[in-house]
Amino acid sequence: AARAKFDAKLYDQALADLKTLTDAAGANAPDAQLLIGTIYERQGKPDDALAAYIELKSRYGSSALAADAIFRAADLTLRSKRNDREAAARTLYGEIATQYPRSTVSAEALYKKAGLEERAKLRTIDPTLQTSAPTALASYRTLATAYPKSPFAEAALDRLSEIYSDLRRYDLAAEALQDLAKRFPSNQRDAAWKAAKLYEDKVKDKDRAVALAVAVQNGG
């Protein structure tokens, strides 16, 4: 009934029905709570929507919908006028990646987190390189490794190659591009050609450069 009223844009009536469901705390309560947040967004009430999503996270943290609620809360926070909106949103996106790694929104959350880390120009000691590097490097690396088939992995590998190049780790930059070309052969980034150029010009590994160049010529 509540869904039908929502589809008919009878939002106030739908809210009344949904709040009854959440009060009952039954199996459908998380779905109801998420829809409450959606309605508030449709009504142009971002603060109420944010509160609804945070409540879902608090009351139904073990639900599969909790990650969706946090993701929406992060998006709303990012669009808000609060002074710390980017830092707060970054924290929420990070929660999804660490607490709900199997969620359907985890890869996108990591990508958005990394983008905000780059925007803030955050740096840290990278756990793999053991040297100072952009904090986003670890986020992009995790995304590319944990979600290899995600469409966001392609963009993450591309950014990895650029950051590695900035750090003068041309070997890792070339590997990231080669990985991108292998996973996403229809990419529009000329990844294999760029990897070959790096192997030849920067890494000084002519064998790998030639092998990649031949693969590109053969359409592989």
C-alpha positions in Angstrom: 0.0 0.0 0.0 2.8 2.4 0.9 4.7 1.7 -2.3 1.5 2.3 -4.4 1.0 5.6 -2.7 4.6 6.5 -3.2 4.3 5.6 -6.9 1.2 7.8 -7.1 3.2 10.6 -5.5 0.8 10.6 -2.5 3.9 11.2 -0.3 2.2 12.3 3.0 -0.1 9.2 2.9 2.8 7.0 2.1 4.8 8.4 5.0 2.1 7.7 7.4 2.0 4.0 6.3 5.7 3.7 6.3 6.1 5.1 9.8 3.7 2.5 11.0 5.9 -0.2 9.5 9.1 1.2 11.1 7.4 1.5 14.5 6.5 -2.2 14.2 10.2 -3.0 13.6 9.3 -6.0 11.4 11.3 -7.5 8.5 10.2 -4.8 6.2 11.3 -1.9 8.5 14.6 -1.2 6.7 12.9 -1.0 3.4 10.3 1.3 4.9 12.9 3.5 6.5 14.9 3.8 3.2 11.7 4.8 1.4 11.0 7.4 4.0 14.3 9.0 3.2 13.5 8.8 -0.5 10.2 10.6 0.0 11.8 13.4 2.0 14.3 13.9 -0.8 11.5 14.0 -3.3 9.8 16.6 -1.1 12.9 18.8 -1.0 13.6 18.1 2.6 17.3 17.0 2.6 17.7 17.4 6.4 14.8 15.1 7.1 16.1 12.7 4.5 19.5 12.6 6.0 18.0 12.0 9.4 16.0 9.1 8.0 19.1 7.5 6.4 21.2 7.9 9.6 18.4 6.3 11.6 18.4 3.3 9.2 22.1 2.9 9.7 21.6 3.2 13.5 18.6 0.9 13.9 19.3 -1.6 11.1 23.1 -1.7 10.8 23.1 -5.4 9.8 20.6 -4.9 7.0 21.8 -5.0 3.4 20.1 -1.6 2.9 22.4 0.1 5.5 25.1 0.6 2.9 22.6 2.3 0.5 21.4 4.5 3.3 24.9 5.6 4.2 25.7 6.2 0.6 22.7 8.4 0.2 23.6 10.2 3.4 27.1 10.8 2.1 25.7 12.3 -1.2 23.3 14.5 0.8 26.1 15.6 3.1 28.2 16.5 0.1 25.4 18.7 -1.3 24.8 20.4 2.0 26.0 23.8 3.1 27.9 22.6 6.2 31.5 23.7 6.4 32.9 20.2 6.8 30.7 18.6 4.2 33.6 17.1 2.1 35.3 15.6 5.2 32.0 14.3 6.6 31.0 12.7 3.2 34.5 11.2 2.9 34.1 9.5 6.3 30.7 8.1 5.3 31.9 6.8 2.0 34.8 5.2 3.9 32.4 3.5 6.3 30.7 1.7 3.4 34.0 0.4 2.0 35.1 -1.0 5.4 31.9 -2.1 7.0 29.9 -3.2 3.9 32.5 -4.3 1.4 30.1 -6.6 -0.5 27.5 -3.9 -1.0 26.6 -3.0 -4.6 27.6 0.6 -3.8 31.0 -0.1 -2.2 33.1 0.4 -5.4 31.4 3.7 -6.2 31.8 4.8 -2.5 35.5 4.1 -2.7 35.8 6.0 -5.9 34.0 9.0 -4.5 36.1 8.8 -1.3 39.3 8.8 -3.4 38.1 11.8 -5.4 37.5 13.7 -2.2 40.9 12.7 -0.8 42.5 14.1 -4.0 40.4 17.3 -3.8 41.6 17.8 -0.2 45.2 17.0 -1.3 45.6 14.6 1.6 48.8 12.7 1.9 50.0 9.8 4.1 52.6 7.1 4.3 51.5 4.7 1.7 51.5 1.1 3.2 52.7 -0.4 -0.1 55.3 2.1 -1.2 56.4 3.0 2.4 56.8 6.6 1.5 54.7 9.8 1.5 52.0 9.6 -1.2 48.5 10.9 -1.9 46.0 9.2 0.4 43.8 8.5 -2.6 46.5 6.1 -3.9 45.5 3.5 -1.4 41.8 4.0 -2.1 42.2 3.6 -5.8 44.4 0.6 -5.3 41.9 -1.1 -3.0 39.1 -0.4 -5.5 41.1 -1.8 -8.4 42.0 -4.9 -6.4 38.8 -5.6 -4.5 36.3 -4.8 -7.3 38.2 -5.8 -10.5 35.1 -6.0 -12.7 33.5 -2.8 -11.5 33.3 0.0 -14.1 34.9 2.2 -11.4 38.0 0.0 -11.5 38.8 1.2 -15.0 38.9 4.9 -13.8 40.8 3.8 -10.6 43.5 2.1 -12.6 43.9 5.2 -14.8 44.3 7.4 -11.8 46.7 4.9 -10.2 48.9 5.2 -13.3 48.9 9.0 -13.1 49.7 9.1 -9.4 52.4 6.5 -9.8 53.9 8.6 -12.6 53.8 11.7 -10.4 55.8 9.7 -7.8 58.2 8.6 -10.5 57.2 4.9 -10.0 56.9 4.4 -13.8 57.1 0.6 -13.4 53.9 0.6 -11.3 52.3 3.2 -13.6 52.9 1.0 -16.6 51.6 -2.1 -14.8 48.4 -0.2 -13.9 47.9 0.7 -17.5 48.6 -2.8 -18.7 46.2 -4.1 -16.2 43.6 -1.6 -17.4 44.1 -2.6 -21.0 43.7 -6.3 -20.1 40.6 -6.0 -18.0 38.9 -3.4 -20.2 40.0 -4.1 -23.7 37.4 -1.7 -25.1 38.7 1.3 -23.0 39.0 4.7 -24.7 42.1 5.6 -22.8 44.8 4.1 -25.1 46.0 2.2 -22.0 48.1 -0.4 -23.8 49.8 2.1 -26.0 50.5 4.4 -23.0 51.9 1.4 -21.0 54.2 0.5 -23.9 55.5 4.1 -24.1 56.2 4.0 -20.3 58.0 0.7 -20.6 60.1 2.0 -23.4 60.8 5.6 -22.3 60.8 5.4 -18.5 61.2 1.8 -17.3 63.7 1.0 -20.1 62.1 -2.4 -20.6 62.1 -2.7 -24.3 60.9 -6.4 -24.4 57.7 -5.5 -22.6 57.3 -2.4 -24.7 57.6 -4.3 -27.9 55.3 -7.1 -26.7 52.6 -4.5 -25.9 53.0 -2.6 -29.1 52.6 -5.8 -31.1 49.5 -6.7 -29.1 48.1 -3.2 -29.8 48.8 -3.6 -33.6 47.1 -7.0 -33.6 44.1 -5.7 -31.7 44.9 -7.7 -28.6 
